[in-house]
Amino acid sequence: MMKNKISCYVCLFASFVVTSISIQTAMDGMNGESPSAWIHIFEFFVAIFFVVLALYFKYRSLRDKDKQL
């Protein structure tokens, strides 16, 4: 049960890191560089993947807690 809860928070943290990297690379466009759209699209889907994976681990954690009762 604790493993699923930790995995949930790790996935949410990874999603935060990917999102912050995406924002940071988007700010590079303010310096006159053209931002790559495909990189931002890829980072978006990676962040969504981590959020969905976190929801899955949260579901498993809650399901395991219900089994203990």
Phi and psi in degrees as a GROMACS rama.xvg file:
@    title "Ramachandran Plot"
@    xaxis  label "Phi"
@    yaxis  label "Psi"
@TYPE xy
-67.2501  -31.7424  MET-2
-63.1009  -39.8271  LYS-3
-68.1487  -37.7426  ASN-4
-67.1472  -41.8032  LYS-5
-64.837  -41.9456  ILE-6
-62.1035  -36.4625  SER-7
-61.3335  -48.2204  CYS-8
-69.429  -33.1161  TYR-9
-65.1054  -41.9142  VAL-10
-65.3873  -40.2962  CYS-11
-65.7822  -38.4123  LEU-12
-65.9508  -40.6139  PHE-13
-63.6241  -38.0072  ALA-14
-64.3021  -40.1332  SER-15
-62.8225  -42.0956  PHE-16
-63.9059  -44.9411  VAL-17
-63.0302  -41.035  VAL-18
-65.8162  -41.7913  THR-19
-67.7028  -35.3112  SER-20
-64.8403  -40.0712  ILE-21
-63.558  -41.9974  SER-22
-65.816  -40.159  ILE-23
-64.7317  -40.8816  GLN-24
-71.4623  -27.616  THR-25
-69.4827  -32.0339  ALA-26
-69.9319  -20.4103  MET-27
-63.8765  -23.7287  ASP-28
-66.9583  -20.3413  GLY-29
-74.4997  -15.6513  MET-30
-88.603  5.79278  ASN-31
102.086  -7.89567  GLY-32
-81.4038  145.896  GLU-33
-86.4138  125.768  SER-34
-72.9628  146.484  PRO-35
-86.4277  120.002  SER-36
-68.9949  -37.0874  ALA-37
-67.0848  -30.7292  TRP-38
-67.2816  -41.2668  ILE-39
-69.3371  -35.9385  HIS-40
-65.4221  -43.6999  ILE-41
-62.2329  -45.195  PHE-42
-64.5846  -34.6781  GLU-43
-61.7313  -47.5747  PHE-44
-68.9293  -32.1801  PHE-45
-66.4012  -42.332  VAL-46
-64.1213  -42.9433  ALA-47
-62.7194  -40.3731  ILE-48
-59.2169  -44.6494  PHE-49
-65.798  -36.5694  PHE-50
-67.3449  -43.2939  VAL-51
-64.5137  -40.1795  VAL-52
-64.1369  -37.891  LEU-53
-64.5982  -40.2102  ALA-54
-63.4856  -37.8767  LEU-55
-62.955  -46.0346  TYR-56
-66.0358  -34.966  PHE-57
-64.1389  -42.4053  LYS-58
-61.4188  -44.763  TYR-59
-64.6647  -37.1748  ARG-60
-64.2631  -44.4788  SER-61
-67.214  -37.1916  LEU-62
-66.6174  -40.3162  ARG-63
-66.5574  -35.1003  ASP-64
-66.6391  -38.0297  LYS-65
-67.5318  -32.9068  ASP-66
-67.9928  -30.0912  LYS-67
-71.7913  -26.9016  GLN-68
